[in-house]
Amino acid sequence: MKKTLMRFALLSFIILSAGCSSSEYFHIKPVRPVDELITEALKSSPPAETGEFRENELTEIVKLDSTVRLDIRYATENNFLSTPLYSQPRAFLQKPAAEALIRVQKKLKSRGFGIMIHDAYRPWYVTKVFWEATPADLHNFVADPSRGSKHNRGCAVDLTLINLKTGKPVPMPSLYDEMSGRAYADYTGGTETERANRDLLRSAMEEEGFAVYEFEWWHYDYKDWQLYKIQNVKFEEIK
Ligand SMILES: [Zn+2]
């Protein structure tokens, strides 16, 4: 594991250093052209799932609380593939997960913080594009489309904290989507402030039924994710 971690750290360093100075985001060189992968993924179907599932209730988070900030990176070029994957900057979760997230927002407010969402529900075909575009040795950081992602079920959210006084995101131990050891939820490096911010987000989320992903401090799964099916509906089709 340590060896792997060092490789991630080294790779991250190389990529971040190679980027232009204005680059505030992590990016990789896709294994194949992304537009080609999108065309292919749109023609594919999610894995068949059997069993009992709850009805799909994807709920737009800002409709429950308009104070929640959005920075939907996959609707911009500012993401790890450097190209937009979503046609609209929107964030949805299954209703109970969305309501739990709003409770997190309200609790953080009294401490001077708010949440800023980078991604929530993600159509399955986008997960397939991420997997195919990412080199195999970085597959820890992307979900396997043959099993689907908890994002595909509308039960995972990627987020950070903002300081309500400045309106700006707070320092965290790594960039969003950074494929390096700094992104690990238990990473012990960085500054004390960065780790305190990360840990504050974690405790607020855990109190409401979300669990952090060990390789990504920004990624949280809602406890009932098994109850929902993998979805492939596009944002523009959701009312
Ligand atoms: Zn995520």
Residues whose N, C-alpha, C, O or C-beta is under 5 A from the ligand:
A	BS01	ZN	V157 D158 H219
